[in-house]
Amino acid sequence: MAQGSAFLVASLKPWSHPGLAPSAIWALRPRPSGKIQPVNVHLSPTLPAAKRLSGFTYAIRNIVAEAKKVERSGRTVRYLNIGDPVAFGFRTPLHLVEAASKAMRDGHNGYGPSVGLAEAREAVAAEYTSRGMPVSPDRVVLTAGTSEGIELALNAAADAGDEVLVPMPTYPLYTAVLHRIGARAVFYRTDPAHGWLPDVEHVRSLIHPTTRALVVIDPNNPTGAMYSRGVRLGLLELAERHGIMLLADEVYGDLAFDGPVAPIASLAPDAPVVSFSSLSKAYLAPGWRAGWLAVGRSDRLDEILAGIKKLADGRLCSTVPMQYAITAALTGDRSHQASFREALRERAALTTDRLNAVSGMTCTPPMAAFYAMPRVALPAGVTDEQFVLQLLHETGVLVVHGSGFGLPASEGYFRVVFLAAPAVLADVYDRIATFTRSFLGTRH
Ligand SMILES: Cc1ncc(COP(=O)(O)O)c(C=O)c1O
């Protein structure tokens, strides 16, 4: 076999096969006699991508292609689809910019350790410890944003066929990564009538022997929810009792309107919890791809930690100059967060007031972050995506349909990012109101 392949490579000389197109050369096969013979195959003009990618979807960005078309037709698009504060004028704190650029000027531009620089890992460990989740630096791994932490932890935890409990609606990276692994996302509902909280008993009913992990996004994207102490304790107890890992996505932990929320593991420091966060949201630097994960102190997590480190070796390291900014962020001034939280609180109130005033629309008030998940009472047979696309085409307002976050398309949810200036948001909500009246009016 190896001999045959070597022969084939050695024989790929287009000039030795006059009349064959270069692509046909690849269809030549060595025969046992050692001579090569053209094989009659139908060559596709493009090379097929792996089939499993069909289930890897990320609606928040996928929908942008449609918005670009609308833009090309001459209409201004209001991009309320992506949670990037910098795109809406919020500025990265200067001392972080200085730390990253100084690191580059000082020549810290080579590879770093795959787990991250010791100084930054110490800063992350000290941060968690001071907030009630005691963790040592050797249980911290620096990652390319929260996103890579999610990838590493899911890959370390789940095999093909395993199950992972994921909130519905969810941040779509979880389902996308699980699909790629071949593991199954099992949804637990969260309830808009109860502040988008999960029902712990319902979560319990979904646990099977193949359940490997429970994903908890608190504070939550896409709903803006913040979980109560009772719910948090209930979820921790499930993880403890059933021996499943709790993956705590805490990237919005500093952006609850009433002030920072402690990591969930602070309520049970020995529970099997892995926490993720980054500089993307609360430190206003999403483009830096600078994040971290912290593996709780329970020795039940030692194998998972070793697995995460093994996978981290394979991708060399996360961005090194930005790791200097992580240290600066966690040990320096955070006063920007107070004004950012106030700006978010104001925008959240505007969003809820204006959308709840639209007939046929309801919106549960967000408590944190910069997302709201309103619902429009769609007529039978109409999907959330149809609503969102028509809204885009007729008004230029881009939001993301709830089914992009795992909700049933008939339920009529969509996610709004409310980072824009209040005056812009007021205009957007006027457009949504006028459009919704006409959309529902013409269909009733
Ligand atoms: C819940 C949640 N987790 C993870 C991420 C990814 O964040 P990062 O930029 O840190 O990778 C986001 C980004 O929107 C998010 O909302």
PDBQT file of the ligand as one rigid body, heavy atoms in Angstrom, charges set to zero:
ROOT
HETATM    1  C1  LIG A 501     -22.523  32.741  27.354  1.00  0.00    +0.000 C 
HETATM    2  C2  LIG A 501     -21.307  32.991  26.524  1.00  0.00    +0.000 A 
HETATM    3  N1  LIG A 501     -20.274  32.166  26.634  1.00  0.00    +0.000 NA
HETATM    4  C3  LIG A 501     -19.166  32.343  25.896  1.00  0.00    +0.000 A 
HETATM    5  C4  LIG A 501     -19.052  33.386  25.005  1.00  0.00    +0.000 A 
HETATM    6  C5  LIG A 501     -17.790  33.537  24.210  1.00  0.00    +0.000 C 
HETATM    7  O1  LIG A 501     -17.018  34.535  24.796  1.00  0.00    +0.000 OA
HETATM    8  P1  LIG A 501     -15.489  34.752  24.488  1.00  0.00    +0.000 P 
HETATM    9  O2  LIG A 501     -15.390  35.980  23.666  1.00  0.00    +0.000 OA
HETATM   10  O3  LIG A 501     -14.870  34.938  25.838  1.00  0.00    +0.000 OA
HETATM   11  O4  LIG A 501     -14.981  33.553  23.791  1.00  0.00    +0.000 OA
HETATM   12  C6  LIG A 501     -20.102  34.275  24.857  1.00  0.00    +0.000 A 
HETATM   13  C7  LIG A 501     -20.032  35.359  23.858  1.00  0.00    +0.000 C 
HETATM   14  O5  LIG A 501     -20.992  36.006  23.508  1.00  0.00    +0.000 OA
HETATM   15  C8  LIG A 501     -21.259  34.077  25.638  1.00  0.00    +0.000 A 
HETATM   16  O6  LIG A 501     -22.304  34.895  25.540  1.00  0.00    +0.000 OA
ENDROOT
TORSDOF 0
